[in-house]
Amino acid sequence: MSAVWIEPQETSPSRDLKIERETNKLQKRLCREVGRAIMDFNMIEEGDKVMVCVSGGKDSYGMLDILLKLKARAPIHFDLIAVNLDQKQPGFPDHILPAYLEQLGVPFHVENQDTYSIVKRVIPEGKTMCSLCSRLRRGILYRVADELGATKIALGHHRDDMLQTFFLNMFFGGKLKGMPPKLVSDDGKHIVIRPMANVAERDLTRWAEHRAFPIIPCTLCGSQENLQRKQVGAMLREWEKKHPGRVESMFSALQNVVPSHLMDGTRFDFKGLKVTGLPSEDGDKAFDPEDFPEPPALPGLKVVRS
């Protein structure tokens, strides 16, 4: 009988050390990206009281977790208060979030409003519930922010959410419109911030697993598998799988808009264009330099350059 070579397994202490290093790198990256968004868009200022909206999903848990870490070492003083809207979904485990927030030691408020029944009554079976549900939640959260004296409302949307919104608006709304990192609320009375604007969803998924957040599934939008947003999300994940780095490039494009090279006459005065005889950064250079990566060669094909 011939000898069989068995590859030595990585020892448990070595594997644990590797996991610890990767976790530390992930935490630093999350804090860095959230901190960068806060600085770039002046999201949190001295003396702010930030209302952190916590739904029970991985994104809002992650946002609260990272904001608490940043608050502990921030050069300015600001307060956090976690707020959960209990929409009275059937079977909702209303004890989980209060217990978790008490354990964290963070101030919190649970707002009880039966929006579930309203949405189920108004929206026909099989139709998208997100729009009405979102409008109802916004109105309630604005009121709660007033009652709590909050100066900022923090939502847990991440980089992938923002890209999905951009493509949804382009595909179905005919607009180049995304999800801004900071905005004035619908009622004009509040500043809404998205501290995780730079954070990749995959990092939040890994962080949620590491921190073992007590995830509470949504029985409204979370139960609708054919939502256009979910389909667009799957499209982006497929693109990233086949072409690593594409999502990062698209997200960078949201921050590098050139109105003179689009077609919106309200954003650029095409009608009033006149020659100046002087070089201009906004001028057409005939062709931008193509700094795109080379596509992989297909088997059996020879690339011929013109």
KAVEN-V800629 format. One record per run of one state. SS is the DSSP state (h for helix, s for strand, l for the rest). FROM is the first residue (numbers start at 1). LEN is the number of residues. Records with the same first field share a line. If there is no record, write none. Layout:
SS->FROM-LEN / FROM-LEN
This chain:
l->1-11 / 41-8 / 54-4 / 74-5 / 87-8 / 105-3 / 113-2 / 123-7 / 149-3 / 155-4 / 174-8 / 185-6 / 194-7 / 212-9 / 224-4 / 243-3 / 254-5 / 262-45
h->12-29 / 58-16 / 95-10 / 115-8 / 130-19 / 159-15 / 201-11 / 221-3 / 228-15 / 246-8 / 259-3
s->49-5 / 79-8 / 108-5 / 152-3 / 182-3 / 191-3
